[in-house]
Amino acid sequence: MIDPVAVTTAGAVRGVRQGGVTRFLAVPYAAPPVGIRRFAPPAPPESWPGQRDATCLGPNAPHTLRPFDALDIAPLVGSGWVPGDEHLTVNIWTPDPKAHGLPVMVFIHGGAFVAGSNHAAVQDGTAFARSGVVCMTITYRLGVEGFLAIPGAPTNLGLRDQLAALAWVRDNAAAFGGSPANVTVFGESAGAMSVANLIASPLAKGLFRRAIVQSGHGSMVRPVAVAQRLTRKVAKILGVTPDAAGFRGSTVEQCLEAVDKVQLPTTRIDLRDDKGREPAFGLSKFLPVFGDDVLPIHPLRALAEGAGSEVDLLIGANAEEMNLYFAPTGALDRVPGWMAWYVLGRSVPNARAILKAYGLGKGRRPGEALTLALHDLVFRHPARAFAAAHRGRTHLYEFEWRSPAFGGRLGACHALEIPFVFDTLACCDGPRGFVGENPPQGLADRIHRIWTGFATSGELPWPAYDDETRQVYRLAAAQAVRDPEIPAAHFWP
C-alpha cells in the first residue's frame, strides 16, 4: 500500500492509513518558538524539501505534570513533556485526504494553561474521521512561555499560537479533505476557556464557523496589571528582571521549576481584581489577559457588544465538576468549616453567605457545601453567563452521567465527558480508570453523534438557549429541561 501524502503550504507530509482512517501527526503549523522566536508571536513554519514523515507523535510544549496517584489520568493529559524545538504542531485524522468539503473540528486541550498536550490517548480523532469529519488537535505554548504577561513581550502568546493554528487550518484544511468554510473549534477546561476567548477576539473573526466550549467560559481572565503581579513573583523566583530580557536569560527548565513553585497553594500572591475576585479560584495562577489586541476588553463585555455573534455556540459543563479535585483527596469529608470559608474567601467576597446558600449550617458538611459552591462558581454559572451574553445562536448542555470510580463519589466530574465526545472510552476504563468499569458505550455513541452533527450542519436536538426558556439539554437523560436557578447567580458580579 502506498502511504498517503498531503501537500501543505510548507511542504508535503506523509501519513499512514489504518482501519479506513488516514492520520498525519506532528505537522508544524508554526516555526519553533526558540532562540530569537522565544517570547515572540508565532511565525509561519519553515518549508521543507521532499516528504516530511508525519507518522509518529512529535515533541509537545514544555510542561510538568503533578502526580495523581488515585487515578490513571495519563489517557486524559498525556505522559508529560516530550522535548524538542518543533512543538507547535497539529495532529490530523481524516476519512480521506482526497475528499472535498468535509467538516473540520479542531480541538484545544486543557491543563490549567500550564500542562497537557495533544498526545493524550483520549484525544484520538479516529472516531471523528469514521464519522466523516476531519479532526485536528493542536499544541500551544504553556506557562511562562505562553501565559505570563511579560513587559517587552507580546501578551497571550498561547492564544496567539491557537490563532496561528486556526489560520493554518484555514489555509490547509482542503489538503486533508476538509472545508475551510466549515470549521468548528472545540476545547475542554483551559482549552474551552481558550475557545471562549477566541470567540470574543477580533483577531479570530472568520477563522471558524462554530464553537464548542466544554467546561469553560470567558470569565477566567485577568487585567494585564493584575497578571503582572505574577510576572514579578516568577521573576523573583528565577532571580531575573521582570521583563523580556530577564526571562530570555532563563532556561525552559528553570521556568518549569518556577511554575511548579508558584503554582503551590502555599505560595503567597494576591491575584484578586479590584472587586476582590480571583477568577481561577486557585486552579491556576496562569491565565489569559485582556487589555491587548487579542482581547481588547473583557470577553463577556465583548460578547454583549456583538463579538462572535456570527459563531454558532454549544456550551456546557459537567454537573459535579470539582469532584475531580475533592473526591480522590478526601477533602469532601475532612474540610472543617473555617477552612471552607478561608479557601473560598481567597477568591470571592461574601464567602460565608455563599457557603450558607449551599447548605452549610443546614445539615451539609463544610467540604460538601464548598464543593457544591465551587461546581457553580468556577464552571456551571459562568458558562451560563457566557451563553446569555452571546448574541449569536447558542445551545446549552449539561453532562450528568456519574462515573462509578471511587464508589461513585467521582460522579459527573471535570473532564469526564471527553472520552464520550471522542468515543475513546476504552482508554479510560478499568479499576483505576476515569470512567470506571463498563461505561455506557451507547451514551458515547449518542454524544459523539451530537458533536459531529453540530460540526456538520449546526443542528442540535434541542431548542436554542434564551433568557425566557433557558433550555439546557441533559446529555445522559437525553432531555431538554428548563435550567433551574443556581444559587451562585446571586453572588455573580
Beta strands, then each sheet from edge to edge (+ up, - down):
strand 1: 5-8
strand 2: 11-14
strand 3: 16-18
strand 4: 21-28
strand 5: 51-53
strand 6: 89-94
strand 7: 102-108
strand 8: 134-138
strand 9: 178-188
strand 10: 210-214
strand 11: 222-223
strand 12: 289-290
strand 13: 312-318
strand 14: 394-399
strand 15: 471-474
strand 16: 479-482
sheet 1: 1+ 2- 5-
sheet 2: 3+ 4- 6+ 8- 7- 9- 10- 13- 14- 15- 16+
sheet 3: 11+ 12+
end
